[in-house]
Amino acid sequence: MSKIYPNAAAALDGLLRDDMLIAAGGFGLCGVPERLLDAIRDSGVTGITFASNNAGIDNEGIGKLLRTRQVRKMISSYVGENKEFERQYLAGELEVEFCPQGTLAERMRAGGAGIPGFYTKTGVGTQVAEGKDHAEFPDPDGVMSTYILERGIFADLSIVKAWKADETGNLIFRKTARNFNQPAATCGRVCVVEVEEIVPAGALNPDSIHLPGVFVNRLILGAPYEKKIEFRTTRKRESA
């Protein structure tokens, strides 16, 4: 059975419901599954919890779904540079579970590996540790240290973006656009991917594949893409 679907709406058909947990790849606007996010917005589902490094920027990425009030909670490591995110959070309209960046990546990886939780030093003694189990373990030098228990993320759906895929779903990410896409892809019950190019099976070098097709359930060709820039910084032209 082919994994390739004609568009994002078709690839998400039957997968969306209110109050679901979605793991989304991307970092800022780099490697964001924008076609799939647009289709989720257009579906009208609400009460979504997103596990994602951040919520895009105003009206880009997950920011589009903040504008339409479809997001109930964000599990994120970076929450700046999005005025609507800030407004909703300060108004008590959006729940935020702040998670250190490395911890968030490991929570996704753990979920994909079937690991329910792990202990880490990161966040000990801060608000991140509040309400979490604490335990003492010897560190590599044999000194007893405090660790906190973090839970693996098991999402209802993973949405990611890759550079190339073959027809069986083997993926290659391009440079920094790999970011959270790889761990996010593994931690969902179903993984839907958008890519810039689809090639025949066997066309990709096996040593270059970043994510095996066994993790990918559905696939769309999202190109062409506009290469968006979060902040365009230029210098004034010196007068001649």
N, C-alpha and C positions, 0 to 999 in steps of 0.2 A: 504494500500500500504506500502510495507516494506521501511524503511529508510536506510537499510543496503546495501552498495554497495561493489563490489568485490575489488576495489582498489581506490587509490586517483584520478587517471585520470578519472575513470568512475564517481566518486562522483562529480568531477568538470565539467563534460561534460555539455556544454550549459550555463555555468555560467561565463566564462572568456571572457574578451574583452580588447582591448587596452584602456588606460587612465582611468581605474577604480580605485575606492577607496576600499582598503581591510583593515579591522581591524584584527590584528593578535595577538593572545595570546603569552605568554612567557615572561621570564625575564632572560636576558643573554642567557644561553642554557637550562634553567630550564622550562619545560612545553612548549617547542617550537613545533608547529605542523610541524615537519620536513618532513613527507611524503607528506603533502599537498603542502609545499613550493617547494619540488622537482618537483612535478607535475606541479605547476605553472611555474617553470623555464623551464621545458621540453615543455610546451605548446607554448612558444615563444611570449606570449603577452608582450607588452611594455608600457611604459608611466605610470607605476603603481604608485599610491600614497599609502604608507603603514602608517596606524596609529598603532604604536607599541612602547612599552617602549624603545626598542633599535633595532639596526639592526644586532643583533647577533655579531659574531666575523668574522674575515677574513675567508671566504669560509665556514661558518657554519650559519645556520638559514637564515635570510634575506640576510646575507652577500653573499650567493651563487648567489642571484639575482642581487646584486650590481656588482659582477664579470662579469655577462653577460649583464650588462648595461640595465636591464629591469625596473629599478626603477627610476622614475622621481623626487619623493618627499618623504621625511620622516617627519611624525608628531611624534616626539619622545621626551622623557624626558632625555635620557642618550645617548650620542653620542661618547663616548670614546672607546678605545681598539679595534678599527677597522680601520686599516690603509687605506684600500680602501675607506671606508666611508670618512675618513679625506681627502684623496687625491682628491676625486671627489668634495667634498664640497669646498675645497680651490681653486680648478680649475674652479669653477662655473658650474660644470656639474651636480650637485645634489642640489635640493632645500631642505632646512631644516626649518621646523616650530618647534622651540623649545618650549616645553610645560612642566611646572613643573609636577612632577610625580603624585601627588594627583589630580591636575587639569586634567591631561590626563585620569586618571581612572574615574573621575567624568564626564568628557565630554562623555566618552563611556557609562557610566551608564545613563546619561541624555538622550542620543540618544536612548538607549534601552527603556526608559520610555516615549519617545515621547516629551521630554522637549527640546525646541529649544535653550535655553540658560540659564545661571545663572550668578550671580554676586559673585565675590570672592575677598578677599584682596590679595591673593597670586600673586605676580608679580607687584604690584603697585609700581611705581617709578623706574622700571627697563625696559630693552628692551622688556621684555615679554608684557608690557602694551602698547607699541607703536602702534598707529593706532586703538586701541580698545576703545569702549565707556566707559566713566567713570561716576560714579554716587555716590552721598553721601547718606549714610544710617546710622542710629544709631546702634552702636555695642551693645552687651549684657549689657554693663554698661551705655547705653544711650548716649555715646559720638559719635558725628558725625564722620564718617570715610569714606575714599575713597575706592571704589570697582571698579573692572573692569568686563566687560561683556565677558564671555567665551561662545562659541557656542557648542552645543551638536554635537557629531559625528554621522552622519547617513551614514553608509558604504554600498557599493553595495554588499559586501560579507564579512562574518566573517569566519575565520579559527582558530580553537582552538584544544588543546589537553587535554584529560582527562585520568583518570586512568581506571575507569570502566563505562560502560554504560549498560542499559538493552535494549531490542529490540525496545522499544518505544522512546529511546533517552534520558531517565533520566540519569544524569551524576553525578559522584563522582570524585572530584579532589583529588590528593594525596599531603597533606601537603602544602609546599610552592609552588608547581607546580600549585596551584590554581591561584596565582598572577593576571595577567591581563586577564587570560582566561575567567573568569566569566563575567566581564563587556563587553569584546570584543564580546562574544557570543551573547549578547542581542542587539547590535547596528547595526547589518547587516540585509539587506533585506532577505538574505539567509545565514544560518549558517551550515557550514560543519565541522564535528568533527572527529578526529582520536583518538582512544583509545587503551589501552593495553589489555583490556579484555571486551568481550560482554557476558552478562548473560541473561537468559530468563526473560521475563516480570514478575514482582512480586518478583524477587529474591533479590532486593535491599530493605534495610530497608527504608521506606519512610522518617523517621527522619534524615537519613544520606545523602539524595540527596541534592547536592549543586546547581544544575541547572535543572529545570523541562524540560521534553522532548518537551514541546510546543515550546521551543526556537530552537530546533534542527531539521533541515530539512533532512540532509544526514549524514551518519555515516559509518566509515570504521574501520576495525581492522588493526592497524599499527604495532603490535608486530611481531617479537622481536625488541627491541630497544637496542642500545648501550648507556650506561650511560656516556655521555661525560662530561669532566671537562674543564672549561675555562682555569684555570691556575693550573697546577700540581706543588705543592710546597713540596719538601722533604728536609730532613736534611741529611747531610753526615753521613755515618756510622762511629762510632768511632772505631779506630783501637783496636784490642784485646790486 
